[in-house]
């Protein structure tokens, strides 16, 4: 699954366009490397997002094309 789509479906970032912009600006890392929006994400990857002055670090636990609001939090584990 594409990184920008995963960030949106898992609700780590609210909109896919915002997720793409964050990737384009180099504020998203996957396994310690700067990632583009089209980077393929798989279970076990660690995603680090720099949002303003805070950093969110999460490990991918599940991949779903669509997720309900209640199920979105199960797609990752905060580190």
TABEL-V779027 format. One record per residue. N is the residue number from 1. RES is the residue in one small letter. SS is DSSP state (a for helix, b for strand, c for the rest). PSI is psi in degrees with one decimal (none if undefined). Layout:
BEGIN
n = <N & N>
res = <RES & RES>
ss = <SS & SS>
psi = <PSI & PSI>
END
This chain:
BEGIN
n = <1 & 2 & 3 & 4 & 5 & 6 & 7 & 8 & 9 & 10 & 11 & 12 & 13 & 14 & 15 & 16 & 17 & 18 & 19 & 20 & 21 & 22 & 23 & 24 & 25 & 26 & 27 & 28 & 29 & 30 & 31 & 32 & 33 & 34 & 35 & 36 & 37 & 38 & 39 & 40 & 41 & 42 & 43 & 44 & 45 & 46 & 47 & 48 & 49 & 50 & 51 & 52 & 53 & 54 & 55 & 56 & 57 & 58 & 59 & 60 & 61 & 62 & 63 & 64 & 65 & 66 & 67 & 68 & 69 & 70 & 71 & 72 & 73 & 74 & 75 & 76 & 77 & 78 & 79>
res = <x & x & x & x & x & x & x & x & x & x & x & x & x & x & x & x & x & x & x & x & x & x & x & x & x & x & x & x & x & x & x & x & x & x & x & x & x & x & x & x & x & x & x & x & x & x & x & x & x & x & x & x & x & x & x & x & x & x & x & x & x & x & x & x & x & x & x & x & x & x & x & x & x & x & x & x & x & x & x>
ss = <c & b & a & a & a & a & a & a & a & c & c & c & c & c & c & a & a & a & a & a & a & a & a & a & c & c & c & b & b & b & c & c & b & b & c & c & c & c & c & b & c & c & c & c & c & b & b & b & b & b & b & c & c & b & b & b & b & b & b & b & c & c & c & c & c & c & c & c & a & a & a & a & a & a & a & b & b & b & c>
psi = <140.9 & 146.0 & -47.0 & -37.5 & -41.0 & -44.8 & -36.6 & -47.9 & -38.9 & -8.1 & 25.0 & -34.2 & 137.8 & -39.7 & 147.4 & -35.5 & -37.2 & -39.1 & -42.1 & -42.8 & -41.5 & -40.0 & -43.9 & -30.7 & -0.9 & 23.1 & 4.4 & 127.7 & 140.8 & 119.1 & 39.3 & 2.7 & 142.2 & 132.2 & 144.0 & 166.1 & -30.9 & 2.6 & 133.1 & 129.4 & 138.9 & 165.0 & 133.5 & -14.9 & 147.6 & 123.8 & 131.8 & 122.3 & 127.1 & 109.9 & 100.6 & -123.1 & -5.7 & 157.8 & 133.1 & 127.2 & 126.4 & 149.0 & 134.8 & 124.4 & -26.9 & 154.8 & 125.8 & 140.4 & -34.8 & 142.9 & 138.1 & 159.7 & -39.6 & -30.8 & -13.4 & -37.5 & -19.0 & -8.5 & -11.0 & 162.9 & 120.9 & 139.8 & none>
END
